Amino acid sequence: MPPAAETVPDQGEGARTGGEPPRPADGTRNRPQRYLGRARHSIRVRAAAAAALLTCLVFCLGTRLAGSYPFGPTTRNTVDLGQQYLPFHVHWRRVLLGEADGDLFLNWSAGFGSNFLGDYGTYLSSPFDLMVVFFPADRTELALYVITAAKITAAGAAMAVLLLRLRRGPWQVAAVLGAAYALCGWTLNYGATVPMWLDGLLAFPLLCLVGEWARTARRPVLGPLVVALAWFANFYTAYMATLGAAVVLTVRLLTADTTARRRLAGLLRASRSVLLGIGLAAPLILVIFLATRVADPTPEVTFTPVAWTEVFARLLPATASVATPALFIGTPALALALTLPFNSAVAPRLRVAWTVAICLVTLSLQWGPTHLLWHAGASPNGLPYRQTFVLCGLLLVAAWLSTARGLPPLPALLGGAALLVALASGARGSLVVDRWTYPAFATALALAVLAAVAALLARRYAVGARTLSALAVGLLVVAQAGETALTGGRIAEQELSKVQWNPRVGPWQEDMARAVEAKNAWPRHRTDPGELPGGNDILLVGGQGAEYYSSLTADTYARTLSALGFGFWAKGRHPVTLDNPVTDAIFSIGTRMRSTPSAPVTPDTLPEGAITVTDSPVPPLVTVRPDVRLPARDAAFGDSPFANQELLLGSTVYTTPDRVRGKDGPGGVTTLTASCPAGSQLWLWAPELKGTAAQTGQPPVTFFGGLPSVQGPMQALGTVPASGAVRIELRGNARAATLPRQPVGCLDRERLDTAVQKLTATGATSVRVSGHTLTAELPPGSTGTALVAAPRISGWSCAVGDASPAPAQRYLGLLAVPIDSTTTSVSCTFRPPGLRIGGAIAAIALLALLALGFRHRFARRATRVHLECTSGSTGGRQRWIRCPPGRRPPWWTP
């Protein structure tokens, strides 16, 4: 059998009987097929365009109903949208324009130097995110809204195309159902505020199309490229989308009227596309995977399924929750999906297969082992039902299959309506039901019934059928779009009252950005903007500091800062700045900004603040410690942050009282007493305290501890009086909070100034930073260890002079390089772990894809020549072959 024999299309009855083929050499008989193909393409384009337009309009309408930016004054910056997605995009814009401190590999601005390629793959690798460069620097929030809307719009268009690929039908209905998928509850409740996941919403219909191409032996090169793009854009949700596409492909193969051999061949082709696509995306996937392995671990989560009442409630409009599956797809679309099991117009095999698949996927949301399967083996912290966009897509496929050939029969409509009412009744008493839920549900259902009546009348009466059909589609659009817009608005309003939010970017951040730019002296020293009303604010306003919030926050970095008395949020993955002169000296923070709000910070106003700037002499970014010899195996942090700071500084600057007495008083007040040198600066370390602490005669200071999720930083309580007696009053949860063994430290500023002068005199004479490389010139005769004020995260390699680079060593969590008296310079380079092996895998996958493309192209040419040549036979044996001018007979012809 020839190599391409399995892909040769049916040549018609004449070819099978050995007579003249039904198509002459000029191909005129094939024109109707080409016209039909163009007509189908035109229909899909219209469906995609209509779905995109409807999706965009409804999404914007929902934003307007909520009064959210850019159609209102209220902030959209809730949770990860404000604390991760927005600031990372501001930094990404600087990287693209060559204005950032760092490059694609390393981010010098946040986390004292963090793995930016890992963050890029987690938050920024979608092609849509490149749109940020088309907006001014002060319009990044608008850019994010446009990017979010574009992703959702593209998902609606892709689903409309998929539906028409699965079965022919009215493109208007496909457009409505495509928009319903793009604006499902998962999008409105999760995806719109975690926009990097929206790439998975788009990936699901695209990967289903890849499955269709594999099933029909088409587009062997484009399929892997689509898979690669999906996994490159956001591998986390692309993994879930791939599982969902596998479910769709399995059902399609089982219900296809074909042989087992062809089913297996289709499955193998799909597997090949997935493996090649993942291989092409391997450089980024491996970088993220290895960064995840060394990230700060979050507490283990045990999955507990929610009550089915809550699951049913999330099928209804205007419901919001981060702990339940967001399954809303619109009442009309859900009603159509529920008619499939009762629709006698659909083949029984199709009805059974799709109904069973949807039921099994629904049950998989609620079972522990399959929950872990959906989430790649690790139960996530928060949002336990991140995969529900796949189930929403399956429900809409069911709705399309039931209505593509026309309105379902009346018994199916009645059966679906009864099931819909039963589900709505089962949701009564749910905690997530809003006051708008049942009114919106009833209104949408009534409009859907009117649309069904109009469609039935159009089927029965020829006069006015076109008008009635248009009316039916119009009612369907109004019901679906109106209910979805209301749901989007209500969810946005509820989120502001239930989850953490950040204000919009306003004068406070703009003034701070100008102040940082005016004082920036990097890499001579760092400029820290301090705390602003948000998260990752250092990426918004510029500078270089400790503030950093990412899913990939390195464990080394988090533990180092925690041991030094820094605070954190998000269970350790969001370290925050520490306004402390000792740590400023350790990390070479020579300029520190401090700001306070000028007015209360609210969701619907632009924040304003008063800014002060303080300059302090600090050592250079690279210092020399003659007293440290590597490897320092016995070097480890203790339980006192004051002693830990002294270890990294190399000098004793604190006095820690040997005995701190605590006494509980009336009104929930706990009093601490101790003795410190007069005139020293009093510091309190109370990581679990949530309340206030005040030294006698000084204003109270707010602490925000709450372990294990939140750790409060150490804070200054003023100057120790001349008597040396220290008296501290703790309010809040002081009695429940456990104080550390040494909660009080008294800083001697003269000792600190002496330590800074010593480190400056023996430190690097110059420091140069270029992208992901740091080079420092050292004073002649330097010995011991060169310490770089940057966390020793995985990926650093260092060299002395002209020597070959070697993996960097660490000293108490910082980069450390052993030197001797002949060392004049030290250079360190960061390369994200996994990049080299990922690149090798991608190269192999690319070669395999090129070979596959060449083979497919050769096979198509050979097949085309074979079909254009005609043959005759005499007595059962082939005697002659006739080909068009310029064509040679196929090489495999007997």
Residue pairs with C-beta under 8 A, 6 or more apart in sequence:
2 862
2 890
2 892
3 859
4 859
4 860
4 862
4 863
6 217
6 265
7 217
7 859
7 863
8 863
8 866
8 867
9 867
11 21
11 22
11 23
11 867
12 21
12 22
12 23
13 22
14 20
14 21
14 22
15 21
15 22
18 871
18 873
20 870
21 867
21 870
22 29
23 29
23 30
23 867
25 868
25 870
25 884
40 164
40 168
43 164
43 171
44 160
44 161
44 164
44 165
44 171
46 171
46 175
47 160
47 161
47 163
47 164
47 171
47 172
47 174
47 175
47 178
48 157
48 158
48 160
48 161
48 175
48 178
49 157
50 160
50 171
50 172
50 175
51 156
51 157
51 159
51 160
51 174
51 175
51 176
51 178
51 179
51 182
52 153
52 154
52 156
52 157
54 156
54 175
54 176
54 179
54 477
54 481
55 152
55 153
55 155
55 156
55 157
55 178
55 179
55 182
55 183
56 149
56 152
56 153
57 481
58 179
58 183
58 481
58 484
58 485
58 488
59 149
59 152
59 153
59 183
59 488
60 71
60 149
61 481
61 485
61 488
62 183
62 188
62 484
62 485
62 486
62 487
62 488
62 489
62 492
63 69
63 70
63 71
63 72
63 76
63 145
63 488
63 489
63 492
64 71
64 72
64 489
65 485
65 486
65 488
65 489
66 72
66 74
66 488
66 489
66 490
66 492
66 493
67 73
67 74
67 604
68 74
68 75
68 76
68 492
69 75
69 76
69 141
69 145
69 504
70 141
70 142
70 145
72 604
73 604
73 605
74 496
74 603
74 604
75 82
75 496
75 501
75 502
75 503
75 504
75 603
75 604
76 82
76 141
76 145
76 193
76 492
77 83
77 86
77 141
77 501
77 502
77 503
77 504
77 534
78 193
78 495
78 496
78 499
78 500
78 501
78 502
79 193
79 194
79 499
79 500
79 501
80 193
80 194
81 144
81 192
81 193
81 194
81 195
82 501
82 502
82 534
82 535
83 500
83 502
83 534
83 535
83 536
83 549
83 574
84 123
84 535
84 536
84 549
84 550
85 123
85 144
85 194
85 195
85 196
86 140
86 141
86 144
86 502
86 505
86 540
87 534
87 535
87 536
87 537
87 538
87 539
87 540
88 119
88 123
88 124
88 536
88 539
89 124
89 129
89 132
89 140
89 143
89 144
90 137
90 140
90 539
90 540
91 100
91 107
91 109
91 110
91 539
92 120
92 124
92 129
92 132
93 132
93 133
93 137
93 140
94 100
95 102
95 103
95 104
95 116
96 130
96 132
96 133
97 133
100 107
100 109
101 107
101 108
101 109
101 522
101 542
101 544
101 769
102 108
102 109
102 113
102 116
102 771
102 772
103 116
103 771
103 772
104 116
104 117
104 120
105 115
105 116
105 117
105 771
105 772
105 830
105 831
105 832
106 113
106 114
106 115
106 116
106 771
106 772
106 830
107 113
107 114
107 115
107 116
107 119
108 522
108 523
108 544
108 769
109 538
109 539
109 542
109 543
109 544
109 545
110 536
110 538
110 539
110 545
110 547
110 548
111 546
111 547
111 548
111 550
111 553
111 554
111 557
111 575
111 791
112 526
112 544
112 545
112 546
112 557
112 587
112 789
112 790
112 791
113 790
113 791
113 793
113 830
114 548
114 550
114 552
114 553
114 554
114 557
114 791
114 793
115 287
115 291
115 552
115 554
115 793
115 794
115 795
115 830
115 832
117 284
117 287
117 832
117 835
118 287
118 288
118 291
118 550
118 552
118 832
119 550
119 552
120 284
121 232
121 235
121 284
121 285
121 287
121 288
122 196
122 234
122 236
122 288
122 550
122 551
122 552
123 196
123 550
124 196
125 232
125 233
125 234
125 284
126 151
126 196
126 199
126 233
126 234
127 229
127 233
128 147
128 150
128 151
128 154
128 199
129 147
131 143
131 146
131 147
131 150
132 140
132 143
132 144
132 147
134 143
135 142
135 143
135 146
138 505
138 510
140 505
141 504
141 505
144 195
147 195
148 192
148 195
148 198
151 195
151 198
151 199
151 201
151 202
152 182
152 183
152 187
152 191
152 192
152 198
152 201
153 182
154 202
155 181
155 182
155 187
155 198
155 201
155 202
155 204
155 205
156 178
156 179
156 181
156 182
156 183
157 178
158 178
158 202
158 205
158 206
158 209
159 177
159 178
159 181
159 182
159 205
159 393
159 396
160 171
160 174
160 175
160 177
160 178
160 179
161 178
161 205
161 209
162 205
162 208
162 209
162 212
162 397
163 169
163 174
163 177
163 178
163 396
163 397
163 400
163 404
164 171
164 174
165 209
165 212
166 212
166 252
166 397
166 400
166 401
167 400
167 401
167 404
167 405
168 404
169 400
169 403
169 404
169 405
170 404
170 473
172 473
173 400
173 403
173 404
173 473
173 476
174 400
174 404
176 333
176 473
176 476
176 477
176 480
177 333
177 336
177 396
177 399
177 400
178 396
179 480
179 481
179 484
180 329
180 330
180 333
180 396
180 399
180 480
180 484
181 201
181 205
181 329
181 392
181 393
181 396
182 201
183 330
183 484
183 488
184 326
184 327
184 328
184 329
184 389
184 392
185 314
185 319
185 326
185 327
185 328
185 329
185 388
185 392
185 487
186 201
186 326
186 327
186 388
186 389
186 392
187 198
187 201
187 389
188 326
188 328
188 484
188 487
188 488
188 491
188 492
189 320
189 321
189 322
189 326
189 491
190 197
190 322
190 326
190 383
190 386
191 197
191 198
191 201
191 389
192 198
192 488
192 492
193 495
194 383
196 234
197 234
197 236
197 237
197 386
199 230
199 233
199 234
199 237
199 238
200 230
200 234
200 236
200 237
200 238
200 240
200 241
200 389
201 237
201 389
202 230
202 233
203 230
203 233
203 234
203 237
203 238
203 241
203 242
204 241
204 244
204 245
204 389
204 390
204 393
205 393
206 226
206 230
207 226
207 227
207 230
207 238
207 241
207 242
207 244
207 245
208 244
208 245
208 248
208 249
208 393
209 226
210 223
210 226
210 227
210 245
210 270
210 273
210 274
211 245
211 246
211 248
211 249
211 252
211 270
212 249
212 252
213 219
213 220
213 222
213 223
213 273
214 223
214 249
214 266
214 267
214 269
214 270
214 272
214 273
215 249
215 252
215 253
215 256
215 266
215 269
215 270
216 266
217 265
217 266
217 269
220 269
220 272
220 273
220 852
220 853
220 856
221 849
221 852
221 853
221 856
223 269
223 270
223 273
223 277
224 272
224 273
224 274
224 276
224 277
224 280
224 845
224 849
225 277
225 280
225 849
226 277
227 242
227 273
227 274
227 276
227 277
227 278
227 280
227 281
228 276
228 277
228 278
228 279
228 280
228 281
229 277
230 238
230 241
230 242
230 277
231 238
231 239
231 277
231 278
231 281
231 285
232 280
232 281
232 284
235 281
235 284
235 285
235 288
236 376
237 386
237 389
239 376
240 374
240 375
240 386
240 387
240 389
240 390
241 389
241 390
242 274
243 373
243 374
243 387
243 390
244 361
244 387
244 390
244 393
244 394
246 270
247 357
247 361
247 390
247 394
248 394
248 397
249 266
249 267
249 270
250 357
251 353
251 354
251 357
253 263
253 266
253 267
254 263
254 353
255 347
255 349
255 350
255 353
256 262
256 263
272 852
275 845
276 845
276 848
276 849
276 852
278 285
279 841
279 842
279 844
279 845
279 848
280 842
280 845
280 846
280 849
281 842
282 837
282 838
282 839
282 841
282 842
282 845
283 834
283 835
283 838
283 839
283 841
283 842
284 838
285 838
286 834
286 835
286 837
286 838
286 841
287 832
287 833
287 834
287 835
287 838
288 552
289 834
290 794
290 832
290 833
290 834
291 552
291 554
291 794
291 832
291 833
291 834
292 551
292 552
294 554
294 555
294 556
294 793
294 794
295 551
295 552
295 553
295 554
295 555
295 573
296 553
296 554
296 555
296 557
296 558
296 559
296 571
296 572
296 573
297 555
298 381
298 571
298 572
298 573
299 381
299 571
299 708
300 379
301 379
301 380
301 381
301 384
302 379
303 368
303 371
303 372
303 379
303 384
305 365
305 366
305 367
305 368
305 371
306 323
306 324
306 325
306 366
308 366
308 426
309 426
309 427
309 428
309 429
309 430
310 321
310 324
310 430
310 431
310 432
311 324
311 325
311 327
311 362
311 365
311 366
312 423
312 424
312 426
312 427
312 430
313 319
313 324
313 427
313 430
313 432
313 433
313 437
314 321
314 324
314 325
314 326
314 327
314 328
314 432
315 327
315 328
315 329
315 334
315 423
315 424
315 427
316 328
316 331
316 424
316 427
316 433
316 437
316 438
316 441
317 328
317 330
317 331
317 436
317 437
317 440
317 441
317 444
317 483
317 484
317 486
317 487
317 490
318 434
318 436
318 437
318 440
318 486
318 487
318 490
318 491
319 326
319 328
319 430
319 432
319 433
319 434
319 437
319 487
319 491
320 432
320 434
320 490
320 491
320 494
320 495
320 498
321 431
321 432
322 382
322 383
322 498
322 499
323 384
324 385
324 432
325 365
325 385
325 388
325 391
326 385
326 388
327 388
327 391
327 392
327 395
328 392
328 487
329 337
329 392
329 395
329 396
329 399
330 444
330 479
330 480
330 483
330 484
331 420
331 441
331 444
331 445
331 448
331 479
331 483
332 444
332 445
332 447
332 448
332 451
332 476
332 479
332 480
332 483
333 395
333 396
333 399
333 480
334 395
334 399
334 420
335 416
335 417
335 420
335 445
335 448
336 398
336 399
336 400
336 402
336 403
336 408
336 416
337 395
337 396
337 398
337 399
337 402
337 416
338 415
338 416
338 417
338 419
338 420
339 402
339 403
339 408
339 412
339 413
339 415
339 416
340 346
340 351
340 354
340 355
340 398
340 399
340 401
340 402
340 412
340 416
341 351
341 355
341 415
342 408
342 411
342 412
342 414
342 415
342 416
343 351
343 402
343 408
343 409
343 412
344 409
344 411
344 412
345 405
345 406
345 408
345 409
345 412
346 401
346 402
346 405
350 401
354 394
354 397
354 398
354 401
355 398
357 394
358 391
358 394
358 395
358 398
361 390
361 391
361 394
362 391
363 370
364 370
364 371
364 373
364 374
365 371
365 374
365 385
365 387
365 388
365 391
371 379
371 384
372 378
372 379
374 386
374 387
375 386
375 387
380 386
381 571
402 408
402 412
406 459
407 413
407 452
407 455
407 456
407 459
407 472
408 416
410 456
413 452
417 445
417 449
420 445
424 438
424 441
427 433
434 490
434 494
436 486
436 490
440 483
440 486
440 487
441 483
443 479
443 482
443 483
444 479
444 480
444 482
444 483
445 479
447 475
447 476
447 478
447 479
447 482
448 475
448 476
448 479
450 475
451 471
451 472
451 473
451 474
451 475
451 476
451 479
452 472
454 468
454 469
454 471
454 472
454 475
455 468
455 469
455 472
457 468
458 464
458 465
458 466
458 468
458 469
458 472
459 465
461 468
495 501
496 603
501 603
502 533
502 534
502 535
503 533
503 534
503 601
503 602
503 603
503 605
503 606
503 607
504 606
504 607
505 540
505 606
506 605
506 606
506 607
506 608
507 606
507 607
507 608
507 609
508 532
508 533
508 595
508 597
508 598
508 606
508 607
508 608
508 609
509 532
509 534
509 537
509 540
509 541
509 607
511 609
511 611
512 529
512 532
512 541
512 593
512 595
512 609
512 611
513 540
513 541
513 542
515 529
515 593
515 611
515 613
516 527
516 529
516 541
516 542
516 543
516 593
517 542
519 527
519 591
519 593
519 613
519 615
520 527
520 542
520 543
520 591
521 527
521 590
521 591
522 544
522 769
523 621
523 767
523 768
523 769
523 774
524 590
524 620
524 621
524 767
525 588
525 589
525 590
525 591
525 618
525 620
525 621
526 543
526 544
526 545
526 587
526 588
526 589
526 590
526 591
526 621
526 789
527 542
527 543
527 544
527 545
527 589
527 590
527 591
527 592
527 593
528 538
528 543
528 544
528 545
528 546
528 577
528 584
528 589
528 591
528 592
528 593
529 537
529 538
529 541
529 542
529 543
529 545
529 593
529 595
530 545
530 577
530 579
530 592
530 593
530 594
530 595
531 537
531 547
531 576
531 577
531 595
532 540
532 541
532 595
532 609
533 597
533 601
533 607
533 609
534 540
535 547
535 549
535 569
535 574
536 547
536 548
536 549
537 547
538 544
538 545
538 547
538 548
538 577
543 593
544 589
545 577
545 589
546 561
546 566
546 575
546 576
546 577
546 578
546 587
547 575
547 576
547 577
548 557
548 574
548 575
549 569
549 570
549 573
549 574
550 573
551 573
553 572
553 573
553 574
553 575
554 791
554 793
554 794
556 791
556 792
556 793
556 810
556 813
557 575
557 791
557 793
557 813
558 568
558 572
558 573
558 575
559 637
559 813
560 637
560 791
560 812
560 813
560 814
561 568
561 575
561 578
562 568
562 572
562 575
562 711
563 637
563 641
563 644
563 813
564 578
564 583
564 586
564 641
564 644
564 645
564 648
565 578
565 580
565 583
565 641
565 642
565 644
565 645
565 685
565 713
565 714
566 575
566 576
566 577
566 578
566 583
566 713
567 575
567 576
567 578
567 687
567 704
567 705
567 710
567 711
567 712
567 713
568 574
568 575
568 576
568 710
568 711
569 576
569 709
569 710
570 709
571 708
571 709
572 708
572 711
576 713
578 713
578 714
579 592
579 594
579 715
579 716
580 645
580 683
580 714
580 716
581 616
581 747
581 749
581 752
582 645
582 646
582 649
582 653
582 654
582 747
582 752
583 589
583 645
584 590
584 592
584 616
584 618
585 618
585 619
585 649
585 752
585 755
585 756
585 759
586 645
586 648
586 649
586 789
587 789
588 618
588 619
588 620
588 621
588 789
589 616
589 618
590 615
590 616
590 617
590 618
591 613
591 614
591 615
591 616
592 613
592 614
592 616
593 611
593 612
593 613
593 614
594 611
594 612
594 613
594 614
595 609
595 610
595 611
595 612
596 609
596 610
597 607
597 608
597 609
598 608
598 609
598 610
599 605
599 608
601 607
617 753
617 756
617 757
617 760
618 756
618 760
619 756
619 759
619 760
619 763
620 760
620 763
620 764
620 767
620 776
621 764
621 767
621 774
621 776
621 788
621 789
621 790
622 763
622 764
622 767
622 774
622 776
622 778
622 786
622 787
622 788
622 789
622 826
623 759
623 762
623 763
623 764
623 786
623 787
623 789
624 762
624 763
624 764
624 778
624 779
624 782
624 783
624 784
624 785
624 786
624 787
624 819
625 650
625 784
625 785
625 786
625 787
625 811
626 762
626 782
626 783
626 784
627 650
627 784
628 635
628 650
628 784
628 785
628 787
628 811
628 816
629 784
629 785
629 818
630 785
630 809
630 811
630 816
630 818
631 809
632 785
632 811
632 816
635 647
635 811
635 812
636 812
637 644
637 647
637 812
637 813
638 644
639 740
639 741
639 742
640 656
640 685
640 740
640 741
640 742
640 745
641 685
641 714
641 745
642 654
642 656
642 683
642 685
642 742
642 745
643 654
643 656
643 742
644 812
645 653
645 654
646 652
646 653
646 654
647 812
648 787
648 812
648 814
649 755
649 759
650 755
650 759
651 751
651 752
651 754
651 755
651 758
652 751
653 747
653 748
653 751
653 752
653 755
654 683
654 745
654 746
654 747
654 748
655 676
655 677
655 680
655 745
655 746
655 748
656 742
656 744
656 745
656 746
657 674
657 675
657 676
657 726
657 742
657 744
657 746
659 674
660 672
660 673
660 674
660 742
660 743
660 744
661 672
661 673
661 674
662 670
662 671
662 672
662 739
663 670
663 671
663 673
664 670
664 671
664 735
665 671
668 731
668 732
668 734
668 735
669 729
669 730
669 731
669 734
670 729
670 730
670 731
670 734
670 735
671 727
671 728
671 729
671 730
672 726
672 727
672 728
672 730
672 739
672 743
672 744
673 725
673 726
673 727
673 728
674 726
674 728
674 744
675 724
675 725
675 726
676 682
676 720
676 724
676 726
676 744
676 746
677 720
677 724
677 746
677 748
678 720
678 721
678 722
678 723
678 724
679 719
679 720
679 722
680 719
680 720
680 746
680 747
680 748
680 749
681 716
681 718
681 719
681 720
681 746
681 747
681 749
682 695
682 716
682 717
682 718
682 719
682 720
682 726
682 728
682 744
682 746
683 714
683 715
683 716
683 717
683 744
683 745
683 746
683 747
684 693
684 701
684 714
684 715
684 717
684 728
684 743
684 744
685 714
685 740
685 742
685 743
685 744
685 745
686 693
686 703
686 705
686 712
686 714
686 730
686 737
686 739
686 740
686 743
687 705
687 707
687 711
687 712
687 740
688 705
688 706
688 707
688 711
688 712
688 733
688 737
688 738
688 739
689 703
689 705
689 712
689 730
689 732
689 733
689 734
689 737
689 739
690 703
690 704
690 705
690 706
690 712
690 732
690 733
690 737
691 702
691 703
691 730
691 731
691 732
691 733
691 734
692 700
692 701
692 702
692 703
692 730
692 731
692 732
693 700
693 701
693 703
693 715
693 717
693 728
693 729
693 730
693 731
694 700
694 701
694 717
694 728
694 729
695 717
695 718
695 726
695 727
695 728
696 727
696 728
696 729
697 718
697 721
698 717
698 718
700 731
701 715
701 716
701 717
703 712
703 715
703 732
704 710
704 712
705 711
705 712
705 737
706 712
714 745
717 728
720 726
720 746
726 744
726 746
728 744
762 779
762 782
764 776
764 777
764 778
764 786
764 826
765 777
765 778
765 779
766 776
766 777
767 774
767 775
767 776
767 777
768 774
768 775
768 776
769 775
772 829
772 830
772 831
773 827
773 828
773 829
773 830
774 788
774 790
774 827
774 828
774 829
775 825
775 826
775 827
775 828
776 786
776 788
776 825
776 826
776 827
777 824
777 825
778 786
778 819
778 823
778 824
778 825
778 826
780 824
781 821
782 819
782 821
782 823
783 819
783 820
783 821
783 823
784 818
784 819
785 811
785 816
785 817
785 818
785 819
786 816
786 817
786 818
786 819
786 823
786 826
787 811
787 814
787 815
787 816
788 814
788 815
788 816
788 817
788 826
788 828
789 814
790 814
790 815
791 813
791 814
791 815
792 808
792 809
792 810
792 813
792 814
792 815
792 816
794 833
795 830
795 831
795 832
795 833
796 807
796 808
796 815
796 828
796 829
796 830
797 805
797 806
797 807
797 808
797 828
797 829
797 830
797 831
798 805
798 806
798 808
798 809
798 815
798 817
798 826
798 827
798 828
798 829
799 805
799 806
799 826
799 827
799 828
800 817
800 818
800 819
800 823
800 825
800 826
801 822
801 823
801 824
801 825
805 827
805 829
808 815
808 816
808 817
808 828
809 815
809 816
809 817
809 818
810 816
815 828
817 826
817 828
819 826
862 890
862 891
862 892
865 883
865 887
865 888
865 889
865 890
866 890
866 892
866 893
868 883
868 884
868 887
869 881
869 882
869 883
869 884
869 887
869 889
869 890
869 893
870 881
870 882
870 883
871 878
871 880
871 881
871 882
871 893
872 878
872 879
872 880
872 882
873 879
878 893
878 894
881 889
881 893
883 889
